[in-house]
Amino acid sequence: MSYIVKLIMGLIGTGLLLTFVGGLSESISTGFAGFTGGLPFLIIVIIVGLMAVYDFWDECVRKK
């Protein structure tokens, strides 16, 4: 795959993942799903989000 295609597809995929997981975290934290105390899940979401962004940078942005 060319560099530009990898960059665009990686950005779209990472953005969709972060949007979905962020929305899920927000709905759990507000009690929409019937759960209270969404702080542990929020911490997990932040860690997973950072890992996804690092993987995007490592695979798509950084030139090897």
Order of alpha helices (4+ residues) and beta strands (2+ residues): alpha-alpha
